[in-house]
């Protein structure tokens, strides 16, 4: 069987759909030795992921996303006589092709929240996504929370949707190599146990404002505390807003922005953190808390959307709509977590 794959997101291998896409294809290349795959991209991939030889990359050119999806792609699907096409972008299903297709929908945030649309106007998602879902044979999503949203908001029959949870990469694990952790943290002026960690985007949905306010309240109450707040993630159009909030709260000297970091640095940051906080107001899944837990780091997350489904009974929850709730969670967990630092790094 010849399977086509939407590979446009491989250019963003460290975030969201990019990480999901690459790890999905990497896993398929390890387990499926009988089918052939053609990966369609919209630009040459300079750092092509190391897949098996059964994967062929094809560049399709088009001046706009919509033209790539509804003009260039249908011609390619017919040319290569595909048996199946797996679309990894919500609006990437060709409406004019007869090739059987599967659509991955991580979440429907652009439909649920007008203010959270990044690439296209909200009305485009509301009008086009139901058509895409109707056209495809099956929909894959990553949590029961997202499935519930797709069913309730878009009116899709539950039987058409399969929930397949993302996994954590094998690299994320507890490290017993204390020197290795310390050497890496030293590059950021950190030592094990002297910081609270956040990993993710800077979008308002991520609720960095709530985290910064709670951190400010914590160090104001605990004046002897030497804790830092470390924010790991790609800078974006919202970076200036977050920095302005940091300055307004007067905590610039206690907040560290690392930007994107490599796999080794992220592993050590998870292992060295006193605790991990994920204050997001909405997530289709939320992989960073799972990565933190895999590294043995205590986790605090918002009690909203898919996060209770992901974290289960392994984390501490707070109400993201109530400022004092996160502060209470941080103070409560820090009172319990000191033994981890004493035992783990002794």
Secondary structure as GFF3:
##gff-version 3
##sequence-region A 1 346
A	DSSP	beta_strand	2	6	.	.	.	ID=ss1
A	DSSP	three_ten_helix	8	11	.	.	.	ID=ss2
A	DSSP	alpha_helix	16	31	.	.	.	ID=ss3
A	DSSP	beta_strand	36	41	.	.	.	ID=ss4
A	DSSP	beta_strand	55	59	.	.	.	ID=ss5
A	DSSP	alpha_helix	65	67	.	.	.	ID=ss6
A	DSSP	pi_helix	68	72	.	.	.	ID=ss7
A	DSSP	alpha_helix	73	79	.	.	.	ID=ss8
A	DSSP	beta_strand	84	87	.	.	.	ID=ss9
A	DSSP	beta_strand	101	104	.	.	.	ID=ss10
A	DSSP	alpha_helix	109	112	.	.	.	ID=ss11
A	DSSP	three_ten_helix	114	116	.	.	.	ID=ss12
A	DSSP	alpha_helix	122	135	.	.	.	ID=ss13
A	DSSP	beta_strand	138	141	.	.	.	ID=ss14
A	DSSP	alpha_helix	144	154	.	.	.	ID=ss15
A	DSSP	three_ten_helix	158	160	.	.	.	ID=ss16
A	DSSP	beta_strand	161	163	.	.	.	ID=ss17
A	DSSP	alpha_helix	178	186	.	.	.	ID=ss18
A	DSSP	beta_strand	195	199	.	.	.	ID=ss19
A	DSSP	three_ten_helix	204	206	.	.	.	ID=ss20
A	DSSP	alpha_helix	208	221	.	.	.	ID=ss21
A	DSSP	beta_strand	228	232	.	.	.	ID=ss22
A	DSSP	alpha_helix	239	249	.	.	.	ID=ss23
A	DSSP	three_ten_helix	252	254	.	.	.	ID=ss24
A	DSSP	beta_strand	255	259	.	.	.	ID=ss25
A	DSSP	alpha_helix	263	272	.	.	.	ID=ss26
A	DSSP	beta_strand	275	278	.	.	.	ID=ss27
A	DSSP	alpha_helix	287	294	.	.	.	ID=ss28
A	DSSP	beta_strand	299	302	.	.	.	ID=ss29
A	DSSP	alpha_helix	307	311	.	.	.	ID=ss30
A	DSSP	three_ten_helix	312	314	.	.	.	ID=ss31
A	DSSP	beta_strand	316	318	.	.	.	ID=ss32
A	DSSP	alpha_helix	323	344	.	.	.	ID=ss33
###
